[in-house]
Amino acid sequence: MLAGGVVIAAGFAIGIVELLGFPKGTIWLVVAAAAAIVAAIRAVTR
């Protein structure tokens, strides 16, 4: 459930990045950060 919240927050972050017109590479940074956080949550909760 917590990992789902991270994914939803990442979606909002991508929307903000697009709205503010940051470079396209910034989206990949958001995606990578979200994936790392989700992986950390999965590792801790096992």
C-alpha positions in Angstrom: 0.0 0.0 0.0 2.9 2.3 0.8 4.6 1.5 -2.4 1.4 2.4 -4.3 1.4 5.8 -2.6 5.0 6.3 -3.9 3.9 5.5 -7.4 1.0 7.9 -7.2 3.3 10.6 -5.9 5.7 9.9 -8.7 2.9 10.4 -11.2 2.1 13.8 -9.7 5.8 14.7 -9.7 6.0 13.8 -13.4 3.0 16.0 -14.0 4.7 18.9 -12.2 7.9 18.4 -14.2 6.0 18.6 -17.4 4.0 21.6 -16.3 7.1 23.5 -15.3 8.9 22.6 -18.5 12.0 20.9 -17.1 14.2 19.0 -19.5 13.0 15.5 -20.5 15.8 13.8 -18.6 14.3 15.1 -15.4 11.4 12.7 -15.9 13.8 9.7 -15.8 15.3 11.0 -12.5 11.8 11.0 -11.0 11.1 7.5 -12.3 14.5 6.2 -11.0 13.9 7.8 -7.6 10.4 6.2 -7.4 11.7 2.8 -8.4 14.5 3.0 -5.8 12.1 4.0 -3.1 9.7 1.2 -4.0 12.5 -1.3 -4.0 13.7 -0.1 -0.6 10.1 -0.5 0.8 9.9 -4.0 -0.6 13.2 -4.9 0.8 12.4 -3.6 4.3 8.9 -5.1 4.5 10.0 -8.6 3.6 
